Amino acid sequence: MLLFIRIFLVLYGLIAAATGFMGTTAKFNPKITDIMTDNNHRFVAAIWMATSLAFFYVAWNPSETALFRFLMVAVFIGGIVRAVALVNYPATPFLIFGILIELIPTALMLWFHSKLLNSNSL
């Protein structure tokens, strides 16, 4: 169980780092977006990059319960919001995969983590 948790924490960290890097280094195109939207996207991308550090930290320190639970709940809520947003556009296989990877592993990880905590294995 702990190995599963660590693998997914590192995976989420890599996804967050890549997403943040792509968002912060994207070229500004005034034909596609306005200045304020671009600036907000870069801000959120920087938060993703910082969040990747938290995923990596918790992967090596899984006993950090509050941070672990915050990260799992945040990703789970993000998956729910993305699923609800599918009423606005068609669901593509990539979007469905992203939503499922935000909902299923996080719920499993919360459950596994609770079991490990209750058995004093962390």
Protein Blocks (a to p, Z undefined) as FASTA:
>chain_A
ZZmmmmmmmmmmmmmmmmmmmmmmpccdfklpcfklmmmmmmmmmmmmmmmmmmmmmmmm
mmlmmlmmmmmmmmmmmmmmmmmmmmmpccdfklmmmmmmmmmmmmmmmmmmmmmmmnop
ZZ
